[in-house]
Amino acid sequence: MSAKKTAEPSPESVARAERQRLAAEEGARAVADVERRAVDIRKNMARLRELREAKEAAEQAAEANLRASVPAPAPKKRTRKSLG
């Protein structure tokens, strides 16, 4: 009445084990691909940030040079309004 397991696995279990192995390999490749893309994205973001900061610094320097080169306007004289 006790059922003994055979030493040889059934074809279904072999097929299941093969599918699991393939799925694990595919999952590992997918995770590696996602991580590689994330690294690429972070590198690109850092490059773009450096470009933006350099552009902003150049704009600020140009604006400061413009302010320094333009003479300050002379103060205007106040005039009284006539009452009549």
GIJO-V890943 format. One record per backbone hydrogen bond with DSSP energy under -0.5 kcal/mol. CO is the residue of the C=O (numbers start at 1). NH is the residue of the N-H. If there is no record, write none. Layout:
BEGIN
CO&NH / CO&NH
END
This chain:
BEGIN
2&4 / 10&14 / 11&15 / 12&16 / 13&17 / 14&18 / 15&19 / 16&20 / 17&21 / 18&22 / 19&23 / 20&24 / 21&25 / 22&26 / 23&27 / 24&28 / 25&29 / 26&30 / 27&31 / 28&32 / 29&33 / 30&34 / 31&35 / 32&36 / 33&37 / 34&38 / 35&39 / 36&40 / 37&41 / 38&42 / 39&43 / 40&44 / 41&45 / 42&46 / 43&47 / 44&48 / 45&49 / 46&50 / 47&51 / 48&52 / 49&53 / 50&54 / 51&55 / 52&56 / 53&57 / 54&58 / 55&59 / 56&60 / 57&61 / 58&62 / 59&63 / 60&64 / 61&65 / 62&66 / 63&67 / 64&68 / 65&69 / 66&70 / 69&71
END
